[in-house]
Every structure is written in structure tokens, then in C-alpha cells.
Amino acid sequence: MIELSPKITPRDTRFPPVAEEFRPPGTPPGVRTLAFFLAVVAAVLAVVAYRLNSAVTRDRVQLAQAASETEQVKADLAKANARAADLQLQLDKAKGLRLDLQAQLDRAQSRQSDLQAQLEKVQADLRSQVDKANAQASEMRAEFQAKINSASEDSSGMRKALDQARSQAESLKSQLAKAQGDLAKLQPLAVKARAMPVVTTLEKNYWERAFTLHVKNMNPDPLQVSITVFGPGKPSAKSVTVEGGGLLNVENLAAGAKVVIESAGYDTLSVTAQ
């Protein structure tokens, strides 16, 4: 701590008035010399006091300036501390972000390793498949070449077979012409053969005022027939098989009902209940 000297006012720096020399009668010379010496000392002290007062004033101004500069330095230091704290916070955030990025990088590298392993496996599988395909292609080429060679050999045989077929075709033409002549002779017999081999009889039910149609198969083999009844209402149809020599009954036919009997390969047979 700076100790300040007591303030000396300009009033104190003035030279003391020179007392009028009092020369009492009979003053010794030594007293006059002492008085002069004291006057000189007083003047010197006054100058020294003035200089000390000026130095103290200057020191006070410098002290006030130093205090202002100290406050400014304190303010700058506080700002620097706040800035340092902010930078430290940003540094901590950057460290956390770096750790997060490092973790992501590690996961990405691990994923890349997995993908690389999968890629190598797929490439190995593809190479294996390509090798198998090439082997199969070689086998197929050999097989196709063998078939081509066999086809070339068969071609000669086919030419011979074609010549034989042409010869047979000429023979078949002549046989066809003969068959057509025979068919023309058998046409009347075929028309007669289309008649359905059945016999139909109607039986009247007096109590119910209805008819029953009896259809008898005259062939020894079963006969597939389709029977459609057209009556007052909606037509009804059914398909049945009549055993060889068997009998089929169509019952409850109203008077005037029409029964149509059909069978593949035969003419249609129609019976009216009356």
C-alpha cells in the first residue's frame, strides 16, 4: 500500500517574508549570520515542499489511472474467464461429439466387415454356380452334338422311311377309293342302324289320371339315354343308363306330355302321352 505524504498547499510553499533587518543597537554579527542562514534554509525547505507536493499530486493521478487500468484488467479477465468457460463447454461438447462419431465409425467399420464377408460369400457362391453352369453347358453341348450326329444318321433313315411312306400313301389312296365305294354301298344300312334299339309302351294310371312310359333296352349292352319331358309346366330332363335288356319307367306323365329320348349315335325318339 502506498503511503501518501501530507498535502502541502501552495501557501506553505511561499518563501517566508524577509524580516526587516532589525539591527538593534549593539546586535552582534553572529546573530545576523544565523538569521540569514535560517532564511536560506527556510527557502530551500519551501522549494523541497513544493516539489514534494507536485510529486504527490502526480503520484495520485498515476495511482488513479493505475486503479482504472486495474478495473479494466479485472473486467477483461472476467470476460476472458467467461470466454474460457464457454470454450471449455464447447470443447466438452466437441469431445462428446468426437466419441459419438468414433462409435458410429466403429459400427460402420463393423458393418463394412460384415458386408465384405457377405460379398465374398456371394462371390464364392456365384463362382460355384458359374462353374456348375459351365460344366452343365459343356455336358449339354456334348449331348446336343451327339443328338445332332444321331439326327444326321436318322435323317438318312427318315429319307428311306419317307420313301416307304409315300409308297404306302399311294397304296392307302387306292384302299381309300375302294373303301369309299364300299361305304356308298353300306350307307343305307347305316341309316337303318341309327334307329335307337329301344321299345316304348305307354300305360295309363286310371286312379291318378296319369301315364307311365316304359322304355326297354333291346341291346345286350348298357345304353346311355337322356330323357326330357315337356308338359304343362317347366320341362324336366335327366340322364340315365339302361342296362342291357333292362326296363326304364318314366312315371306321372300328364295327358298330352311329350317325352323326348336321345342317345349318342342314334336318332331322337319322341313319344306323346295319350
Backbone hydrogen bonds, N-H to C=O, Kabsch-Sander energy under -0.5 kcal/mol:
donor,donor_aa,acceptor,acceptor_aa,energy
4,L,2,I,-0.5
9,T,7,K,-0.6
12,D,9,T,-1.2
13,T,9,T,-0.6
13,T,10,P,-0.8
14,R,10,P,-0.7
14,R,11,R,-0.7
19,A,17,P,-0.9
23,R,21,E,-1.0
27,T,24,P,-1.9
32,R,28,P,-1.1
33,T,29,P,-1.9
34,L,30,G,-2.1
35,A,31,V,-2.3
36,F,32,R,-1.8
37,F,33,T,-2.2
38,L,34,L,-2.4
39,A,35,A,-1.9
40,V,36,F,-2.1
41,V,37,F,-2.6
42,A,38,L,-2.4
43,A,39,A,-1.9
44,V,40,V,-2.5
45,L,41,V,-2.8
46,A,42,A,-2.1
47,V,43,A,-2.2
48,V,44,V,-2.6
49,A,45,L,-2.7
50,Y,46,A,-2.1
51,R,47,V,-2.5
52,L,48,V,-2.8
53,N,49,A,-2.4
54,S,50,Y,-2.3
55,A,51,R,-2.6
56,V,52,L,-2.6
57,T,53,N,-2.4
58,R,54,S,-2.4
59,D,55,A,-2.7
60,R,56,V,-2.6
61,V,57,T,-2.2
62,Q,58,R,-2.5
63,L,59,D,-2.8
64,A,60,R,-2.7
65,Q,61,V,-2.5
66,A,62,Q,-2.9
67,A,63,L,-2.7
68,S,64,A,-2.4
69,E,65,Q,-2.8
70,T,66,A,-2.5
71,E,67,A,-2.4
72,Q,68,S,-2.4
73,V,69,E,-2.7
74,K,70,T,-2.8
75,A,71,E,-2.7
76,D,72,Q,-3.0
77,L,73,V,-2.8
78,A,74,K,-2.6
79,K,75,A,-2.6
80,A,76,D,-2.8
81,N,77,L,-2.8
82,A,78,A,-2.7
83,R,79,K,-2.9
84,A,80,A,-2.8
85,A,81,N,-2.8
86,D,82,A,-2.6
87,L,83,R,-2.9
88,Q,84,A,-2.6
89,L,85,A,-2.5
90,Q,86,D,-2.7
91,L,87,L,-2.6
92,D,88,Q,-2.6
93,K,89,L,-2.6
94,A,90,Q,-2.8
95,K,91,L,-2.6
96,G,92,D,-2.6
97,L,93,K,-3.0
98,R,94,A,-2.6
99,L,95,K,-2.5
100,D,96,G,-2.5
101,L,97,L,-3.0
102,Q,98,R,-2.6
103,A,99,L,-2.5
104,Q,100,D,-2.6
105,L,101,L,-2.7
106,D,102,Q,-2.6
107,R,103,A,-2.6
108,A,104,Q,-2.8
109,Q,105,L,-2.7
110,S,106,D,-2.5
111,R,107,R,-2.9
112,Q,108,A,-2.7
113,S,109,Q,-2.3
114,D,110,S,-2.3
115,L,111,R,-2.9
116,Q,112,Q,-2.6
117,A,113,S,-2.4
118,Q,114,D,-2.7
119,L,115,L,-2.9
120,E,116,Q,-2.6
121,K,117,A,-2.2
122,V,118,Q,-2.9
123,Q,119,L,-2.9
124,A,120,E,-2.4
125,D,121,K,-2.7
126,L,122,V,-3.0
127,R,123,Q,-2.7
128,S,124,A,-2.4
129,Q,125,D,-2.9
130,V,126,L,-3.0
131,D,127,R,-2.6
132,K,128,S,-2.6
133,A,129,Q,-3.1
134,N,130,V,-2.9
135,A,131,D,-2.6
136,Q,132,K,-3.1
137,A,133,A,-2.9
138,S,134,N,-2.5
139,E,135,A,-2.6
140,M,136,Q,-3.2
141,R,137,A,-2.9
142,A,138,S,-2.5
143,E,139,E,-2.8
144,F,140,M,-3.7
145,Q,141,R,-2.7
146,A,142,A,-2.3
147,K,143,E,-2.7
148,I,144,F,-3.0
149,N,145,Q,-2.6
150,S,146,A,-2.8
151,A,147,K,-3.4
152,S,148,I,-2.5
153,E,149,N,-2.1
154,D,150,S,-3.0
155,S,151,A,-2.1
156,S,152,S,-1.1
157,G,153,E,-1.3
158,M,154,D,-3.1
159,R,155,S,-2.3
160,K,156,S,-1.9
161,A,157,G,-2.8
162,L,158,M,-3.1
163,D,159,R,-2.2
164,Q,160,K,-2.3
165,A,161,A,-2.7
166,R,162,L,-2.6
167,S,163,D,-2.1
168,Q,164,Q,-2.8
169,A,165,A,-3.0
170,E,166,R,-2.1
171,S,167,S,-1.9
172,L,168,Q,-3.0
173,K,169,A,-2.4
174,S,170,E,-1.8
175,Q,171,S,-2.0
176,L,172,L,-3.1
177,A,173,K,-2.6
178,K,174,S,-1.9
179,A,175,Q,-2.6
180,Q,176,L,-3.0
181,G,177,A,-1.7
182,D,178,K,-2.2
183,L,179,A,-2.8
184,A,180,Q,-2.1
185,K,181,G,-1.4
186,L,182,D,-1.7
187,Q,183,L,-1.2
190,A,186,L,-2.0
191,V,187,Q,-2.2
192,K,188,P,-1.8
193,A,189,L,-1.7
194,R,190,A,-0.7
194,R,191,V,-0.8
195,A,192,K,-1.1
198,V,196,M,-2.4
199,V,216,K,-1.9
201,T,214,H,-1.9
203,E,212,T,-2.6
205,N,210,A,-4.0
206,Y,204,K,-0.8
209,R,205,N,-1.3
210,A,205,N,-1.3
211,F,253,L,-2.4
212,T,203,E,-2.9
213,L,250,V,-3.1
214,H,201,T,-3.2
214,H,212,T,-0.5
215,V,213,L,-0.5
215,V,248,L,-3.6
216,K,199,V,-2.6
216,K,214,H,-0.5
217,N,246,G,-2.7
218,M,197,P,-2.8
218,M,216,K,-0.6
219,N,197,P,-0.6
223,L,242,V,-2.8
225,V,223,L,-0.6
225,V,240,V,-2.8
226,S,262,E,-2.9
227,I,238,K,-3.0
228,T,260,V,-2.5
229,V,236,S,-3.4
230,F,228,T,-0.6
230,F,258,K,-3.4
231,G,229,V,-0.7
236,S,229,V,-1.9
238,K,227,I,-2.1
240,V,225,V,-2.3
242,V,223,L,-3.1
242,V,240,V,-0.5
243,E,241,T,-0.6
245,G,217,N,-0.5
245,G,219,N,-1.1
246,G,243,E,-3.0
248,L,215,V,-3.5
250,V,213,L,-3.1
251,E,249,N,-0.6
253,L,211,F,-3.0
254,A,252,N,-0.5
256,G,273,A,-3.7
257,A,254,A,-2.3
258,K,230,F,-2.8
259,V,271,V,-3.7
260,V,228,T,-2.9
260,V,258,K,-0.5
261,I,259,V,-0.5
261,I,269,L,-3.6
262,E,226,S,-2.4
266,Y,263,S,-2.0
267,D,194,R,-2.7
269,L,261,I,-2.8
271,V,259,V,-2.8
273,A,257,A,-3.3
274,Q,272,T,-0.7
